[in-house]
C-alpha cells in the first residue's frame, strides 16, 4: 500500500466519531512513517512524511499558508507514537476542512456561520435568578459593546425564549468581516462559532480581543452556574472538557495563521 493510499484511509476516519456509549472502538492505524517535516512550495507549506506530501481525505495536498501552522501540524503527526490517533490532531482536521470543504462550499459555509448571528448566545439572557442575570450582563454585554464599536453592529437582547429578530442592517455589518476571511481563517472561525453558539465570541477570538479560554468561559457561563447549584456529573464534565479543548484548538489554529 502506498503512502497516499495509507493516508487516505487514515484521514477518512476524521469524518467519523464513535458514539460515546460504544465500548468497541475502531483499531487505530499503525504509524507507517519515520520522518515528518514541512516543505516550502508555491502556495504555502506542505506537510511531508518521509519526504512525501500528506494528502487530505479528498486527496488534495495538505498545504497551509503559514509556516508556524505547518510546523504545528507536522508536530501533531510526529507526536503519534506507535499508532495514529486522528482525534488527537485537531489542527490537521481544521486544515483538511479548509482545503476540502470550505474551498468548495465557501458561500454555504458563510451563510451557515451567519445564521448564528441572528440567534447569538449573548443576546438571550435570564431574568431569574438575579445572580445569573448579573453574571451574563457582566461577561456578555462587553462583548456586544465591542462588536458595536468594532463593526457598527448593535444586537438587541431579550429575556424571552422566543426568537429575537435582529436588524438586518446590523447583521450585514457582521457579515463583512466574515466574508473577508480566507478559507483557513474561515475553517477555524466556523468551528469556534459552532462550539460557542456565538458569532460575536468567535469574532472576538479571531480579532484577538479575547483568548480562547475566555471564549470558553463566556460560552459556558450558564453550564458553570448550573454546576455550582446542582453539581456536575462525570459525563457533563467530560463533554465540557472536550469542548474546551476544541475551542482552544480552533483559537490556536487562528493564532498560528497570523504567525
Residue pairs with C-beta under 8 A, 6 or more apart in sequence:
3 32
3 33
3 49
3 50
3 52
4 52
4 55
4 59
6 29
6 32
7 49
7 54
7 55
8 55
8 57
8 59
9 29
10 29
10 84
10 86
11 55
11 56
11 57
11 86
11 92
11 96
12 57
13 26
13 86
14 57
14 86
14 92
14 93
14 96
15 57
17 87
18 24
18 25
18 26
20 235
20 238
28 83
28 84
28 85
29 83
29 84
30 82
30 83
30 84
31 80
31 81
31 82
31 83
31 84
33 49
33 50
33 77
34 50
35 48
35 49
35 50
35 51
36 47
36 48
36 49
36 74
36 75
36 77
36 78
37 47
37 48
37 51
37 74
38 45
38 46
38 47
38 48
38 67
38 70
38 71
38 74
39 45
39 46
39 48
39 53
40 67
41 63
43 63
43 65
44 63
44 64
44 65
44 66
44 70
45 63
45 64
45 65
45 66
45 67
45 69
45 70
46 53
46 54
46 61
46 62
46 63
46 70
47 53
47 54
47 62
47 63
47 64
47 70
47 73
47 74
47 77
48 54
49 77
53 61
53 62
53 63
54 61
54 62
54 77
55 61
55 62
56 62
56 95
56 96
56 99
56 100
57 96
57 100
58 99
58 100
60 99
60 100
62 73
62 92
62 95
62 96
62 99
63 99
64 70
64 73
64 95
64 184
65 182
65 184
65 257
66 256
66 257
66 258
66 259
67 259
68 256
68 259
69 91
69 95
69 184
69 253
69 256
69 257
72 91
72 252
72 256
73 89
73 91
73 92
73 95
76 88
76 89
76 90
76 91
76 92
77 89
77 92
79 88
80 88
80 89
86 92
86 93
90 245
90 246
90 249
90 250
90 253
91 249
91 252
91 253
91 256
94 184
94 187
94 188
94 191
94 249
94 250
94 253
95 184
95 187
95 253
97 187
97 191
98 183
98 184
98 186
98 187
99 183
101 109
101 187
102 109
102 183
102 186
102 187
102 190
103 183
106 183
106 186
109 186
109 190
110 175
110 178
110 179
110 186
112 190
113 178
113 186
113 189
113 190
113 193
113 199
113 202
114 171
114 174
114 175
114 178
114 199
116 193
116 194
116 197
116 198
116 199
116 202
117 155
117 166
117 171
117 174
117 175
117 199
117 200
118 163
118 165
118 166
118 171
119 163
119 164
120 155
120 197
120 198
120 199
120 200
121 140
121 196
121 197
121 198
121 201
121 219
122 140
122 143
122 144
122 155
122 157
122 198
122 200
122 201
122 218
123 144
123 155
123 156
123 157
123 158
123 164
123 166
124 157
124 158
124 159
124 161
124 164
125 133
125 136
125 137
125 140
125 157
125 158
125 159
126 132
126 133
126 136
126 159
126 222
127 133
127 159
131 225
132 222
132 225
133 159
135 221
135 225
136 221
136 222
139 217
139 218
139 221
140 218
140 221
143 200
143 201
143 204
143 210
143 218
144 155
144 157
144 200
146 200
146 204
146 209
147 153
147 155
147 174
147 200
147 203
147 204
148 154
148 155
150 203
150 207
150 209
151 173
151 174
151 176
151 177
151 203
152 170
152 173
153 170
153 171
153 173
153 174
154 167
154 170
155 166
155 170
155 200
156 164
156 166
156 167
157 164
158 164
174 199
174 200
174 203
177 203
177 206
178 186
178 189
178 199
181 189
181 206
184 253
184 257
185 206
185 254
185 257
187 253
188 206
188 250
188 251
188 253
188 254
188 257
189 202
189 203
189 206
189 250
189 254
191 246
191 250
191 253
192 201
192 202
192 205
192 206
192 212
192 215
192 247
192 250
192 251
192 254
193 199
193 201
193 202
195 219
195 243
195 246
195 247
195 250
196 202
196 215
196 216
196 218
196 219
196 247
197 219
198 218
198 219
201 210
201 215
201 218
201 219
202 215
203 209
204 210
204 215
205 211
205 212
205 215
205 250
205 251
205 254
206 254
210 218
211 251
212 247
212 248
212 250
212 251
212 252
213 248
215 247
215 251
216 243
216 244
216 247
216 248
217 224
219 247
220 240
220 243
223 236
223 240
227 236
